[in-house]
Amino acid sequence: MKRKTADNLGVLLRSYEALYNWRALVMLAGSFAVAGLAIIGGSDMAMGGGGRMAVAMLLGLVALVVAVMGVNGSGLMLADQAYDRPIRSFMSAFLGGLRVTLAAIGVLVVLALGYALVWLVVFLLALLARIPGIGGAFAFVFAGPSVLVLALTVAVLLLAAPLALASLWHGDGMTAALRRAVTIVVRRPLDVFMRFLVLGLIVMPAALFLFAMVGMGDMSVTGMYLVDALRSMGGTYGGMGGGGYGGMGPMAALFGSLMGQGLGAAGVSTALVWYLAIAVVGLIHMLGVIWIYESVSDGSG
């Protein structure tokens, strides 16, 4: 990636080129699909109670790990694309995603500890306001600046976290990525903020358009399966008795019949389409973050 190209704010309009990286798209969508199916299975087990709750929690943890590793693996592939490097294989990206995930956890922990330290200092200063007689003066002096300090700390964390992740995708270690990201935000806060703002203005309309199209298709297709299931129920749907599902009435009978006619399977199938749509939006945003990092990282760290 040439520096002149990266510095051009208009390069963010080309974030859609992330979709040309089919490997990154497959990895991201696949990880979301696996995680989503694990969550669905865990939810079904959790409804059973007993020992199944522990299994459900384990599946939820597995889903989270798979999703995060998929995001980081895709990020590594997008970094290869952005810096004109050969796109790595799925296995290399997945294993690299594990390394990046561990480093990203470390970055988030350090950032959280940094915020906790600032909050502790603010809290200790607030204790001065409890001193009889002169507490009001301390409150007047420290309250306003404390609000400003906490607000700026949150801003630094929100802007530094994605930059640190992009730095990890670039190939930096945890310490280097953290130092570089914080340095960038402290030195060039307005540049970083404006670039993220522009990226958001680009990605948000695209996401709304894509989700609206998928949502309309989802409702139409689900309605088709719903109609077929209702027709197959015949006179059972019209009855107002207890039904055959635990005596819970017609709504329980309706739900059971729909699941029996395949609406549940159709729901899982359409959920996979939603995961693909989310992956498309996520991939565009991730490449935009990489380009933002490249444009503001010159000489930092």
TAGIDA-V222413 format. One record per pair of residues at least 12 apart in sequence whose ideal C-beta (glycine too) atoms are under 8 Angstrom apart, sorted by the first residue. I is the first residue (numbers start at 0). J is the second residue. If there is no record, write none. Layout:
i: (I	I)
j: (J	J)
This chain:
i: (0	0	0	0	0	2	2	5	5	5	6	7	8	8	8	8	10	10	11	11	11	11	11	11	11	12	14	14	14	14	14	14	14	14	15	15	16	16	17	17	17	17	17	17	18	18	18	19	20	20	20	20	20	22	22	22	22	23	23	23	23	23	23	23	24	24	24	24	25	26	26	26	26	26	26	26	27	27	27	27	27	27	28	28	28	28	29	30	30	30	30	30	30	30	31	31	31	31	31	31	32	32	32	33	33	33	34	34	34	34	34	34	35	35	35	35	36	37	37	37	37	37	38	38	38	39	39	40	41	41	41	41	41	41	41	42	44	64	67	67	67	68	68	68	68	69	69	70	70	70	71	71	71	71	71	71	71	71	71	72	72	72	72	72	72	73	73	73	73	73	74	74	74	74	74	74	74	74	75	75	75	75	75	75	76	77	77	77	77	77	78	78	78	78	78	80	81	81	81	81	82	99	99	99	102	102	102	102	103	103	103	105	105	106	106	106	106	106	106	106	106	107	109	110	110	110	110	110	113	113	114	114	114	117	117	117	118	121	121	121	121	124	124	124	125	125	125	125	127	128	128	154	154	154	155	155	155	155	158	158	158	158	158	159	159	159	159	159	160	161	161	161	162	162	162	162	162	162	162	162	162	162	163	163	163	163	163	164	164	165	165	165	165	166	166	166	166	166	168	169	169	171	175	178	179	179	179	182	182	183	183	183	183	183	186	187	190	190	191	191	194	194	194	195	198	198	198	198	201	201	202	202	202	202	205	205	206	209	209	209	210	210	213	213	213	216	217	217	217	220	220	221	221	221	221	224	224	224	224	225	225	227	228	228	228	228	228	229	231	231	232	232	232	235	235	236	236	236	236	238	243)
j: (81	82	83	290	293	293	297	290	293	294	294	294	193	194	197	294	290	294	194	197	198	201	287	290	291	201	198	201	202	283	284	286	287	290	205	283	80	286	77	80	282	283	285	286	279	282	283	80	76	77	80	86	282	76	86	89	92	73	76	77	80	86	92	282	73	278	279	282	89	69	72	73	76	89	92	93	69	70	73	278	281	282	274	275	278	279	69	65	66	68	69	70	72	73	66	69	274	275	277	278	271	274	275	62	65	69	61	62	63	65	66	69	62	270	271	274	267	58	59	61	62	65	58	59	62	267	270	58	54	55	56	57	58	59	62	55	58	100	96	100	103	93	96	97	100	93	96	96	281	285	95	96	97	99	100	103	164	167	168	89	92	93	95	96	99	92	96	281	282	285	96	99	164	165	167	168	285	289	87	92	95	96	99	168	92	168	282	285	286	289	165	168	169	170	289	286	286	289	290	293	169	164	167	168	167	172	173	176	163	164	167	173	177	160	163	164	167	173	176	177	180	160	177	156	159	160	163	177	152	156	152	153	156	148	149	152	149	141	145	148	149	137	141	145	138	141	142	145	141	141	142	184	188	192	181	184	185	188	184	188	191	192	195	177	180	181	183	184	180	195	288	291	179	180	183	184	191	288	291	292	295	296	176	177	179	180	181	176	288	288	289	291	292	179	180	292	296	300	289	289	292	300	300	300	296	299	300	299	300	292	295	296	299	300	299	295	294	295	291	295	291	294	295	291	284	287	288	291	283	287	280	283	284	287	280	283	280	276	279	280	276	280	272	273	276	272	269	272	273	265	269	262	265	266	269	260	261	262	265	257	262	260	256	257	260	261	262	253	256	260	252	253	256	252	256	249	252	253	256	252	255)
